[in-house]
Amino acid sequence: MSKTREEKSQIVEQLKENFQKAQSVILTDYKGLTVEDETALRKKFREAGAKYEVIKNTLAERAAKEIGIEGIENFLTGTTAAAYGFDDPVTPAKILAEYAKEHEQIKVKGGIVNGKVVGIDEINVLAELPPKEQLIAKMLGSMQAPIFGLAGALSGILRKLLYALNAISEAKKA
């Protein structure tokens, strides 16, 4: 049953909103996945705070054009599903890479990361990145290292001064 013009325009509006809100949108070919496999994949995305949905190529292309995203039409062929990462751009790439190891049917086509159209290579690099929390922890650690080094150096100077004063005090007593 075909959708009415109004239903299609609502879908386009929803796609536009998702494309703009998401930090990453990864387009996949899901042909050959069973309903159970796809349901399990959707569940993994929900648990991670992301979203996975089957999209219609023509409507997705129209939505992308309306918000100024060029070049996405190259990836909108065949069966297409979109994985959205709203909080973390790495999450959808990681979930899909992990899932593709067990299910060869799912293939990444390309996507959008922070408003820029990217290919498979960039998405594979994204999938290999550590989680956001780990990256933040590494950055904070490297920011704190010089401060801890300075604190250690200053405490060493104070300690040597105390040893010297203590030695002078002992020498005067003797």
Contacts in CASP RR format, 6 or more apart in sequence:
PFRMAT RR
TARGET T0000
AUTHOR 0000-0000-0000
METHOD contacts of the structure
MODEL  1
MSKTREEKSQIVEQLKENFQKAQSVILTDYKGLTVEDETALRKKFREAGA
KYEVIKNTLAERAAKEIGIEGIENFLTGTTAAAYGFDDPVTPAKILAEYA
KEHEQIKVKGGIVNGKVVGIDEINVLAELPPKEQLIAKMLGSMQAPIFGL
AGALSGILRKLLYALNAISEAKKA
3 11 0 8 1.000
8 59 0 8 1.000
11 56 0 8 1.000
11 59 0 8 1.000
12 59 0 8 1.000
12 62 0 8 1.000
12 63 0 8 1.000
12 66 0 8 1.000
13 63 0 8 1.000
15 55 0 8 1.000
15 59 0 8 1.000
15 60 0 8 1.000
15 63 0 8 1.000
15 64 0 8 1.000
16 63 0 8 1.000
16 66 0 8 1.000
16 67 0 8 1.000
18 25 0 8 1.000
18 51 0 8 1.000
18 82 0 8 1.000
18 84 0 8 1.000
19 25 0 8 1.000
19 63 0 8 1.000
19 64 0 8 1.000
19 67 0 8 1.000
19 69 0 8 1.000
19 112 0 8 1.000
19 115 0 8 1.000
20 67 0 8 1.000
21 84 0 8 1.000
21 86 0 8 1.000
22 84 0 8 1.000
22 85 0 8 1.000
22 86 0 8 1.000
22 112 0 8 1.000
23 85 0 8 1.000
23 86 0 8 1.000
23 87 0 8 1.000
23 88 0 8 1.000
23 89 0 8 1.000
23 113 0 8 1.000
23 114 0 8 1.000
24 84 0 8 1.000
24 85 0 8 1.000
24 89 0 8 1.000
24 90 0 8 1.000
24 91 0 8 1.000
24 92 0 8 1.000
24 93 0 8 1.000
24 111 0 8 1.000
24 112 0 8 1.000
24 113 0 8 1.000
24 114 0 8 1.000
24 126 0 8 1.000
25 82 0 8 1.000
25 83 0 8 1.000
25 84 0 8 1.000
25 85 0 8 1.000
25 92 0 8 1.000
25 111 0 8 1.000
25 112 0 8 1.000
25 113 0 8 1.000
26 82 0 8 1.000
26 83 0 8 1.000
26 92 0 8 1.000
26 93 0 8 1.000
26 96 0 8 1.000
26 108 0 8 1.000
26 110 0 8 1.000
26 111 0 8 1.000
26 123 0 8 1.000
27 72 0 8 1.000
27 75 0 8 1.000
27 76 0 8 1.000
27 80 0 8 1.000
27 81 0 8 1.000
27 82 0 8 1.000
27 83 0 8 1.000
27 108 0 8 1.000
27 109 0 8 1.000
27 110 0 8 1.000
27 111 0 8 1.000
28 80 0 8 1.000
28 81 0 8 1.000
28 82 0 8 1.000
28 83 0 8 1.000
28 96 0 8 1.000
28 106 0 8 1.000
28 107 0 8 1.000
28 108 0 8 1.000
28 109 0 8 1.000
29 78 0 8 1.000
29 79 0 8 1.000
29 80 0 8 1.000
29 81 0 8 1.000
29 106 0 8 1.000
29 107 0 8 1.000
29 109 0 8 1.000
30 38 0 8 1.000
30 54 0 8 1.000
30 79 0 8 1.000
30 80 0 8 1.000
30 81 0 8 1.000
30 105 0 8 1.000
30 106 0 8 1.000
31 78 0 8 1.000
31 79 0 8 1.000
31 105 0 8 1.000
32 105 0 8 1.000
33 41 0 8 1.000
33 103 0 8 1.000
33 105 0 8 1.000
33 106 0 8 1.000
37 103 0 8 1.000
37 105 0 8 1.000
41 52 0 8 1.000
41 95 0 8 1.000
41 99 0 8 1.000
41 106 0 8 1.000
42 52 0 8 1.000
42 53 0 8 1.000
44 95 0 8 1.000
44 99 0 8 1.000
45 51 0 8 1.000
45 52 0 8 1.000
45 83 0 8 1.000
45 92 0 8 1.000
45 95 0 8 1.000
48 91 0 8 1.000
48 95 0 8 1.000
49 85 0 8 1.000
49 86 0 8 1.000
49 87 0 8 1.000
49 91 0 8 1.000
50 83 0 8 1.000
50 84 0 8 1.000
50 85 0 8 1.000
50 86 0 8 1.000
50 87 0 8 1.000
50 91 0 8 1.000
50 92 0 8 1.000
50 95 0 8 1.000
51 83 0 8 1.000
51 84 0 8 1.000
51 85 0 8 1.000
51 86 0 8 1.000
52 81 0 8 1.000
52 82 0 8 1.000
52 83 0 8 1.000
52 84 0 8 1.000
52 92 0 8 1.000
53 81 0 8 1.000
53 82 0 8 1.000
53 84 0 8 1.000
54 79 0 8 1.000
54 80 0 8 1.000
54 81 0 8 1.000
55 80 0 8 1.000
55 81 0 8 1.000
55 82 0 8 1.000
56 80 0 8 1.000
57 76 0 8 1.000
57 77 0 8 1.000
57 78 0 8 1.000
57 80 0 8 1.000
58 76 0 8 1.000
60 72 0 8 1.000
60 76 0 8 1.000
60 80 0 8 1.000
60 82 0 8 1.000
61 72 0 8 1.000
61 73 0 8 1.000
61 76 0 8 1.000
64 70 0 8 1.000
64 71 0 8 1.000
64 72 0 8 1.000
64 73 0 8 1.000
64 112 0 8 1.000
69 112 0 8 1.000
69 115 0 8 1.000
69 117 0 8 1.000
70 117 0 8 1.000
71 117 0 8 1.000
72 111 0 8 1.000
72 112 0 8 1.000
72 117 0 8 1.000
75 109 0 8 1.000
75 110 0 8 1.000
75 111 0 8 1.000
75 119 0 8 1.000
77 109 0 8 1.000
80 109 0 8 1.000
83 92 0 8 1.000
83 95 0 8 1.000
83 96 0 8 1.000
84 92 0 8 1.000
85 91 0 8 1.000
85 92 0 8 1.000
88 131 0 8 1.000
88 132 0 8 1.000
89 113 0 8 1.000
89 114 0 8 1.000
89 126 0 8 1.000
90 126 0 8 1.000
90 127 0 8 1.000
90 129 0 8 1.000
90 131 0 8 1.000
90 132 0 8 1.000
93 123 0 8 1.000
93 124 0 8 1.000
93 126 0 8 1.000
93 127 0 8 1.000
94 127 0 8 1.000
94 131 0 8 1.000
96 106 0 8 1.000
96 108 0 8 1.000
96 127 0 8 1.000
97 124 0 8 1.000
97 127 0 8 1.000
97 128 0 8 1.000
99 106 0 8 1.000
100 106 0 8 1.000
100 107 0 8 1.000
100 108 0 8 1.000
108 120 0 8 1.000
108 123 0 8 1.000
108 124 0 8 1.000
109 120 0 8 1.000
110 117 0 8 1.000
110 118 0 8 1.000
110 119 0 8 1.000
110 120 0 8 1.000
110 123 0 8 1.000
111 117 0 8 1.000
111 118 0 8 1.000
111 119 0 8 1.000
111 123 0 8 1.000
112 118 0 8 1.000
113 122 0 8 1.000
113 123 0 8 1.000
113 126 0 8 1.000
118 126 0 8 1.000
129 135 0 8 1.000
130 138 0 8 1.000
END
